């Protein structure tokens, strides 16, 4: 019989605030446990999550050794809960849904399960209606709770504060907006309706800048080609065989084709970057000549040599399309070699935390370059874009500006109509 652990667990650390049934590690004895306040819900709905947790920073699986114990989480200790807002994805853009995602899930799941128990003969349509009504009711209750006694401080750094902190130059443009905009095309350029990105590219071209559509995928392709030998290193003790469906077959609507390849279990996490720091530097050494210089022709040669064997990793990263890989190669042609290497190091240290948010355009002129984010009228920066701007300011140091397209105000439009009427 095992003896009870006498440790009082005075100081604990949550392994992953984004798990539904959270696990905590005692800083003194190392025992991993869950809080008793989650026991009823966990055993009823999430029994498969009770034996182990996943560390956020490494994605390592950690066995639960202490089961459920009282007084472990902050609220049970009389402390405020730690905010762990979810990403602003489709259907979860409001702060209430982002900050209270866990409370919403618990209440919705319990109430719908109780409704099903009370209505065993309900039709699927009736069940769907009931679920939607429960979701609306729970959301209203959480909103009322937040207004009355908020659990979380939902104040976040504003877009204006981010731009000021990073000292981002802003290019203000005032195009004519289309009366009947099309999808992705809202402004006028020489009588045609075009996208904001196309309008800004044309504006830059008038000053001699050539622009390439960027966003994030070419960076994924660049990373996949230039880093596959490191990521899929069979000597990495955390590497294992993974299988997934071919992205190419999926997009072509062909029968499912399985791809099997090596991938570290902690790939894309900050823990991977820390754990593989020496291996990353050894791999980066491939990018330099023996004399210690980084050369564009050498990087292009490596890119072409590694393009084919990197396909499994690029398939996994959804960076498999030839046009995206071609644009990745173009990055090496435009950017200084040291800048390309800095970007690869930056992604290797925390890929999943840094792979989104890259600017819309890369512009080049006479050996100079700049990254340009395009925003139309009231369109704001996403969380990933604001994170990238701060990272660029503090880590990468790439030339960057924000191109802001302003819609004419009502007063300006009315003045223009009055002037037109007077001319008539």
N, C-alpha and C positions, 0 to 999 in steps of 0.2 A: 504494500500500500504506500502511495506517495505521501510525503508529509506536506502539510499546508505551508505555503510560502509566508514567512513572518514579515516580509517587507511591507511597510505601510503605503508604498507607491505614492510618495508625496509629490514627486515631480515626474510627469509623464509627457511624452511627445506623440502627437498624432502622426501616424505613418502617411496618411493620405486624406486630406480634408474633402476630397471629391468622391470618396467611397460612400455608399449609402449606410452600410454598417461599418462605422469607423473603428480602426484598431489603434491601440495606444501602446507604446513601449515605455516601460519604467526606466528612467534615467539611472536609477541606482542598481537594480537587480537584472535589468534586461528582459523581464517577462513581458510578453505581448498579450494584451487582453482587450476586451470590449466593455463598454459601460452597460450596467444592468438596465438602464432606462431604455435601451434598444432591444432587450431580450425578447419581449413578447412579439414585437413586429418582426424581428429577425427570424425567430423560429417559425412564425406563421407564414412569412412570404419569401424570405431570403436565406433559407437554411443552407444553400450551396455557397454562401459567402462567409460562413462562420468559422471555417477551419483555417483559413489563411487570409492575409491581406497583401496588398501590393504597395511597395514604397513608391511615393510620387516621383522622387528624383532619380530612381534607378530602374523602376518597373520590376524590381526583384520581388519574388513571392516570399512571404514571411509567414511561418507557421504561428497560429495562435496557441499559446502555451498556458494562458491563464483563464480562458473562458470568459464568462460575464462576471464582472465584479462591481460592487456599488461605489458610487462617488468617484468616477473616473473622468468623465467629460467636464468641461468648464461649467455648464449650467448646473450640473449636480454638485459642483463644488462652490456654487454661489458666485460664479464669475460669468461675465458676458460671453456668448459664443463667438468663436473666431470667424470672421467673414471669409467665405470661399466662393465668390461669385463665379457662375458659369460663363462660358463664352456667349457672346451675343449672336446666336445662330437663329435661323428661321424659326419663328414660333416662340422665341425666347429672347426678345430684344429689350423688353421693359426691365427696369431695375428690380421690381418685385419678383418677376419670374427668374431673374438671374441670381439674386441674393437668397431668395427663399425656395430655391428648387427642391431642396431636400424636404422641407416642411410640406410643400405642395405635394410631393410624391407620396409621402407617408399618409397624409390625410386622404388624398384621392384614392389610393390603393385600398386603405381600410374601408372607406365608405362604399366603394364599388363592390368589394368582396361581401360586405354585409348586405348590400342590395341584392346581389346575386343569390345569396343564401335565402333571402326572403322572397325571391321571384324565380324559383327553379325552372319554371316553364316559359320564361320570357323569350320572345323571339330575338334574333340578332339585331333587328332594327330597334326594338324597344331597349335592348341592352346598350346600344350605341347612343341612343337618346339620353338614357339615364346617365351614362358615363359623362357625356358632354354637360349635362345639367350639374352633375356633381363637381366637375372641374370648374364651372362658372361659380358655383356656390363657394367652393373652397377658396378660389382666387379672391372673391369678394371679402371673405372672412380674413384672409391674410392681409389684404389691403387695409381693412379696418383695424387689424391688430397693429400694423406698421404705423398707421396714423395715430393710434392711441398710445402705444408703448413699443416703439421699434426695437427689434432684436439686433438689427445691424445698422451701422452708419453707412448709408449708401452713397455718400458724397464721393465722387471720383474726380481726378484731375481733368480739367476741361481742355477742349481742343485749343483754345486761346492760350492757356497756360503752357501747354506742350510746345506750341509754336514759338512762344516767347522764350521759354527755357532753352530750346534748341537753336534759337536765333535763326529761324528759317526765313529766307527771303521769299516774298510773295509777289508773284506776277499777276496783276489784276487786268482782266480783259473784259470787254463789254460787247459780246456778240449779239446779233439779232436772234431771238428764240423763235423756233418754228411754231406756227399757229396750230398745226396738227402734227405733233412729233411722232416719229416712228420708234420702234423699240431700239434703244441704244443710240438713236440719232435725234438730237433735240435742237441743234443750233444751225443757223444758216451760214453757208460759205459759198460765195459766188453763185447764188441762186439755188444751191442744193442743200438738202438737209443732211447734216453729218453729225458724227459723234463729237463730244467735247474733246476727246483725245486727238481726233483728226484736225479739229480747229486749232488746237494748241500746236500740233506738229506743223501745220501750215504757217502759223505765226512765227515759229522758230526758224522755219526754212527761209523766211524772208530776211533773216539775219545770218544766213549761211549755215545753220545747224541742220544736220540730217538726223531724223529720229527713228528709233526702232521700238515697236511695241514690246513692253517688258512684262510688268506684273511679276508673278512668282514662278511660273512653270519653267522658263528658261534657266532660272537659278537651280531648280530641282534637277534639270537635265545636266547642267554643268557639274553639280555635286555628284550625281550618279556616275557620270563618265570618269571624272577625275579622282573620285574617292572609292570606287567599287573594290579595288584591290585591298584597301584598308578595311572597309566595312565587312567584306566577305572573307576575311582572313581565316582559314581553317584552323590556324594555331590559336585563335582567340578562344579561351576556355568557356566563354559564355555564348559562343556561336552554336547554332543548332539548325537543323534542316526545317524550313517552313514551306508550306504549300499555299498557293493562292491562284485565283483564276486569271488567265491571260487578259490584260486590258485591251490588247489589240483585237482578240477574238470577241470580247464583250462588245466593243464599239462597232465591230463589223456584223454583229448579231449572228455570229457563228456558234456552233456547238462549243460547250465549255472545254477549254484547254487548261490543264493544270500546269503551273510552273513550280518547280521545287528548287530551292536555292538556300544558301547559307545566310543567316541573319542573327546578329547578337540579340539576346533577350532584352537587353537594356538599350537597344539602338534608339537614337534620337533624344535621349534624356541627358540632363546635365551630368548624371552619374556616369554615363558612357564617356563623356568628354574628360571627366576627371580620371576615370579608370584607365583610359587609353591615351593619356597625355603623351607618354613617351612614344607609343606606336604612331600617334598622329604626326609627331615631329619626324620620326623615321620615314614615314610615307611622304611627307612634304619635301624631304630631301631629294626625292625623285624629280622635283620640279626645278632644281638648280643644277647648273653645270658644275663640274669639279672645281672651277675657279670661284665658286660661291655666288655667281650672278644668276638672276632669273631672266630668262630669255623668252620672248614671245614665240619665236619659231620653235623652240623646244617644247613649250606648252602646247602649241598646235599639233606638233608631231605626236606627243603623248595622247592628246585628245583623239586624233584620228586612229591611233593604234589601239586605244581602249574603247572606242565607240561600240564595236560589236560585242566584246565580252562583257560590257557593262549592262547589256540589255535586261538580264533578270532583275538587277537592282532597280533600274529605271522603270521597268514594268511595275514593280512594287510601289515605287514613288509616283506613279501616274505621270512619268516623264518619258514616255515611250514614243511619242509622235515625232516623225522625222523633222517637221518644220520647227518644233520646239528645240530639238537637238541642234539643228542648224543655227538657230538663234543663240543657243548656248555657245557654240563655236564662235559666233560673231562677237560675243562678249570678250573673248580672249583677243580678238583682233582690235577691239576698241579700247579696252581698259589696260592700264599698265600692268605688267606681270606681277609686281608686288601686290597690287590691288586685288587681282584675281586670287592670289594665294591667301590674302587676308580674309576675303569673303569665304573661301573654303574652310579656313580654320574657324571662322565665326560660326558657320553652319555645323561643323563637326562637333563643336562644344555643346550644342543644344538644338539639334535639328528641328524637333517638333515644336520647340518654343520659338523658333526664329524663321521658319520656312515660309510664313505668310507675311503680308503687309508691305511687300516691296513696291516701289513706285510704278506708275503706268508706263513711263517712257524712259528710254536712255537716248540722250542727244549727244552728237559728236561734231566737232568742228576743228580742223587743223591741229589734231593731236590733243585737244581739250575735250572734256566730256562732262555731262551733268545728268543726274537723275531728276525726273520731273514727275510729281504727283499732280493729277488733274482732278479738280472738283468743280462741279457745275452748280451754280446758284446756291441753294440751301443744303446741298449734299455735304454731310460732315465726314470727318475721318473716323474709320473704324478703330476698335481697340487694337487690332494687330498693326494698323498703320501708325497709330500713335506710339505703340511700343517700338516699331522699327525706327521712327524718327528719333526717339530718345537713344536707342542703341546706336544709330548712325552718329549722333552727336557725341556720344560718350565712348564708342568703341571703333567704328569703322572710319568715320571722318570723310565720307564720300561727298563730293559737291552735289548739293540738293536744293531744289526750290519747289514751292507749291504754286501751281498755276490755278488761279481762281477765276471762274467765269461768272460774272454778275448779271443777273436778270434785271432789266430796267424796272425801277419802282413804279408804282401806280401813278404817282405824281408826274414822273418824267413822261410816261406813256400818254397821260392826259394832255400834258403840255404839247407833245408832238402832234397829237390829234387836233388840238386847237390850232396849232400853227398850220397844219395841212388844210384845215377848214378855212383859215384866213387867206391862205394862198389861193384857194378855189374862188 
